[in-house]
Amino acid sequence: MGVRLSLLVCAAAVLLAAAPQTLHYPATPAILVIEQYSGRSVVDPYRWLEDGTAPQVIAWAQAQTAIARTYIESQPSYSGYHARVRTLSRTGTRRFALVIRDRHYVYLRSTPPEAQAELVTRDGIHGSERVLFNPNATVSGNQAPPAIESVFVSLDGDKVAFTTQQGGAEEETLHVVSVASGKLLPDTIEHAGGGTSPTAVIWDRDGKGFVHTRFPLTGSDEARHFNIKLYHHTLGTDPATDSYVFGDGQPQNVEYYVVQATDGNGVALFVDAGDGVFASAYTSYGGGPFRQVATPADAINCCESTGRAAFVNGNLDVVTTNRHSKGDVVSIAPGKTFDQGDIIVLAGANSIEALAAVPGGFMTREIDGGDAAARYFDPAGKRIATLPLPPLSTVGGIAADPRGGDIIVDSTSYLAPRRWLSYNRSTNDLLPTGIQTAAAGDYSNVVVKRVFVPSLDGTAKIPLEIVALRTTPLSAHTPTLITAYGSYGVVSSPFFIGPLLSWLERGGVFAQAMIRGGGEYGEAWHQAAVHATVYKRADDLAACAKWLAANGYGDAQHLGIFGGSAGGYLMGLALTRNPQLYRAVVSEVGFYSELREVLTPNGVFNIPEFGDPRDPKQFSWVYAYSPYYQVKKGVAYPAVLMTTGENDPRVAPRESRKMIAMLQAATSSTYPILLWQKSGQGHGIGNSFDQQVDDTTQLLTFFESQLR
C-alpha cells in the first residue's frame, strides 16, 4: 500500500547517447531510485532532475535549452517563419470575454503587438470605448506587464473586479475599478486564486462589497494553492478583516465557480475537487446562507466546461449528464433541490455545452463532434429557434443581460477570426455588429474538410478536420501536422488558424482530431478514455495518423503531432505507444509520470482523470500509461521538442526535464531530442504577444526541419 523508498543506487555517470548523435547533449547521470508500488519495483533513473532549485539541475536545464535554442534558431526557415508569424499575428484589434450589465459592455481588448490585453468598457454596442485598466501602461522599459486573468462585473455594471498575474505564475491579485471614472479603488486582495484553483467573486446586490476566494498560504510552498476558501470584503476596508463565508470541511483541492442572478437575489456556488469531475451545488437567496442542492452524483460538470448553469426567471437551470450523456437541462426552483427539479430540455442529437440567460429565456451552446450549434428557449424550455450558425464554426460565448437589450454571439472559424454577431429574436438572424477582428493575411485559398475516422477498436468514429490551401499538392511527402487534446471532457473546436497560415503557405497541411477523452459527443465520449482506458486517446490519434497516410496525406516520415498540457501528456503517450507512426513531436508543458505527478499540487487534481498509483487496484494501468516509464532502450524515437515554463503552477517543469533525459538516453535514432525550459513563462496562460510569436515560430521551425 502506498510508496516505500527501498534503495538508492548511485551509479557512475552514464552518458546519454546510446547511438551516434548529431547533437551533443549534456552528460546526464542515471542515479537509480527504486520504489515499491503495491509490491512492484519501479526504477526512476532521473529523480535528481526534479529539484529545479539545485545548481546542477539549473545548469543542466540551461545547457539543454541552449542546445534547443541554437538548433531551432539556426534552421534556414527560422527567420522567415518568425517574420511571417509575426505579420500574421498582427491582426486587427481583438475583443473577447464580453459581459453585459444593462448598457454597460465590459470586455478585454488586445491590439497586437501590445503585450497584454486591456480591460475596456463601452455603453451599448455602438458606444465609444474607454479603457478601465491597461496593464501595458503599468511598467516601463523592458519590464513584462502583468496579464489580466479573471473579470467579474457588478450587477449594476458600475464596478469591475479583476485579477492580474505576472510571468505565467498565475498568482492572482484582485483589484477593483470604477466603470464611471475609470479609476482603481484602493481595494487590493492578494492570493485571491491561481493555477488550478481559480479566483471566484460574488458581488453584493448593492455593489458595496463582494465575496471572494483567497488562499490561506499555510504549510509548504508546494501546498500554497490548496484549501482555498471564500471571504466577504466590504469596499474601503482592510482585506485582513474580511470575514469567512464558506470552505471549511471541503477537500484540500477544492475549486469554486459561481453563477449569479442579475437581479441579485440568487447565487449558485459550484464546488468540485479535481479536474474533469462533477460538482456539488449550493444556492443562496436574498443573502441567506448557502444550502446544498446538488451532489456530484447529479452529474453537473460546471468547471471544465464553464457556463453549465444560469439563473432564468429566478430558477437555477443546470446542464446535467446523470440521465443522458449529451445533457439535459434541469430547472431548480428556490428552496428545492436537484432531485425536486424539472427536466425542461431533454438531451438531443448534440451535446449541450453551456447555458446563457438571455432576454425572453435562455440559449444553449451545443457541440456536434466539436462544431457549434445553439438553440433559443423560453423559460419553460420550449424551443423558440435554432440559431443559423455557419458550418465548422465555434461559438466562443453568448453575452446578454436577461433584463433586456442585445444578445451578442461570439463566433469564429478556422478561416475567420473572432466577430460579434447580434441576434435578432424576431427574424432568427445573426447580424454583423461591425465588431470583428481583421485578419492580417489572405485566407480565401484555404479549404477545410471534415472526415470521420474509424477508431482502432472499431467502436467510434473520430472527427478529423483538415485544413490546407486548395492548391497544395497532396502526397505521402506532404508535411502534415495533427493536434489533439482529449482530456477532462474539454471540447476541441474550430479556431482561427491565424499564423498557422505560414505553414500552409509552405505546402503543409494542418489537422485537428477530436479524440475520445474530450467532450465532443458528451460525457460518454469523455468517459470512453479515462483511467484504465486512457490509452484510447493515443489509439484514436494513431487511427487519424493512419487514415491520413492512407488517404493521400503525409506518411509516417512526413507527419508531426503536437499538443500541450494534458495534450502534452497525450504526445508522450503517443510517441511511446506508436513511435513508428510519427516523424516529429512537439509537446508543450506536458506531464509524463503520474506516479510522480500525483505528488505535486496539480497532480491531486488529475487523480479523477488519470488515476491514483498509490491505489493497488489502479497502479498497473497508471504505470502502463505513464510515458516516462514506457521509454524503451534502443527504440528509434521520432524527433522531439518539449517546452516547459519555469513558473508553471499547473505542471511541474521537472516532468519535461525527466522525460527528455529518458528519451535522449534511450533512442536509437539520430533525430534531435530537445528541451526548451523557458524563463518568465508558466503554463502559457497570460503569455505576451512576443512570447506567443516566439512559441509558434519555434514549433513551425522544428517541424519544418524534420518533415521535409
ABEGO torsion letter per residue (X at the ends): XEBBBABBBBBBBBBABABBBABBBBBBBBBBBBBBBGGBBBBBAAAAAABAABAAAAAAAAAAAAAAAAAAAABAAAAAAAAAAAAAABBBBBBBGBBBBEABBBBBBBBOABABBBBBBBBEAABBBBBABBAAAABBEABBBBBBABBBBBAAGABBBBBBBBGGAGBBBBBBBBAAAGBBBABBBBGAEEEABBBBBBBBAAGABBBBBBBAGBEBAAAAABGBBBBBBBBGBBAAABBBABGBGBBAABBBBBBBBAAGABBBBBBBBEBGBBBBBBBBBGGBBBBBABBAAAGBBAAABBGABBBBGGBBBBBBAAABAAEBBBBBBBGBBAAABBBABBBBABBBABBBBBBGEBBBBBBBGGBBBBBBBBAAGBBABBBBBBBGBBBAEBBBBAAEEBBBBBBBBAABBBBBBBBBAAAGBBBBAGBBBBBABBAAABBBBBBBBBBAAGABBBBBBBBBBAABBBBAABBBBBBBAGBGGBBBBBBBAEAAAAAAAAGBBBBBBBBBGBAAAEAAAAAABBEAAAAAAAAAAAAAAAAAAAAGBBBAAABBBBBBEAAAAAAAAAAAABAAABABBBBBGBBABAAAAAABAAAAAAAAAAEBAABAAAAAAAAAABAAAABBBGBBBBBBBBBBBAABAABBAAAAAAAAAAAAAABABABBBBBBBBBGBBAGBGBBAAAAAAAAAAAAAAAAAAAX
